[in-house]
Amino acid sequence: MRDGPFTGTRGDIAASLLKIGATAYGGPAIMGVMQAELQQKRQWVSKERFLEGLSLVNMIPGATATQLAIFLGHARGGMAGGLLAGLCFVLPGFAIMLALTIAYAALGVSPLMRGALYGLGPVVLGIYLVAVYRLGRTAVATTPQLCLAVAAAAAAVWSPVGIAAILLLAGGAGLWLFHSRRIGTVVIAGLVATLAVLPHVVRAISAGSPASASDAAHAASLPRIGAFLLKVGAFTFGGGLSMIAFIQDQVVNEFHWLTAQEFIDGLALGQFTPGPVLVVAAYVGYKAAGIAGAIVGAAAAFLPSFVLMIALLPVFDRVRRLVWMRAAMRGIGPAVIGILAVSLLRLAPHAMPDAFAAVVFAGTIVAVLYWRVAAMKVMLVGAVLGVVRSRWWPLHAVRSTLSAGVGTRF
């Protein structure tokens, strides 16, 4: 008998992703919450399968946390489960962002919310670290895999190569190490040649199709908002933070839909909004064209993530069982761990601005890793501690971080 809309498997998917979408903060760190709640606690997928999902969503454009939610929902309940998981993950953040956007003009940002966010920062970072550690024990099992993880981390820090390219090269290395050196050599050589030529091709296309000078002068309309944010969701690699950087450049400097200060205000609201970072698209749409603009903007920004995953998952399910694909994934898995480790290091200064936050971070690791306390309970405690701490000492570090904008949103 098929599950009803809110019973059985589908009810489990909806309840789990609504809960995460309404309470989990931290962009990439949300994936740590998903690992703790859906992989470790509920056993929706194995660690190996979770790593495969992480690898897939990091190699394609779109909102990575949303795509991972779709991947996990698909693993749990098929295509319908994937769609349900993605929607339930995105909708709470959209609703909260829209409500905050409407209320912000009248009420501003309350000290209570600042304190809660301050306490959540080190907690989600601790959950993220535990997730990377747990997955790393599975993905980095041999010396060659450790070398791949270190090489991927180094490339993420010191090379201009993007995450998708690093993972593709790691897949080629996996073919070379674990399947066929001849095939691996051919694949790596082809990828290197493509990466060398691709920037010149992109520059040539960009030079051949300059943006119309009149575009910036036109007032925002629903079709233009939808078309722009659809393009952002379809062609931007690197997750929500990369998308926000691109959105900021276009809507402030090119289209002039928002002023620089208005965009910073939107990023501040994004600090208080759980779920995927890309819900900032709802703020941009609202400022440009009201509630209709918020709906169109958010729908357009997330639509490519749904389309890509729904198109790729049936193929991925078949291909992942092939010998050569399993070898490639053995190379990509360690590279994902290396990239996540770099992400942790970059987030740490923002999540731990002082000694109190560092203590909360350490306590989170102990609670989640050794006492196995549920991630949501630890997050609630962190928020309460942040509020209590803010009543005792002024959060100058948090205020200055919030005003800096995009660097603070995980």
Order of alpha helices (4+ residues) and beta strands (2+ residues): alpha-alpha-alpha-alpha-alpha-alpha-alpha-alpha-alpha-alpha-alpha-alpha-alpha-alpha-alpha-alpha
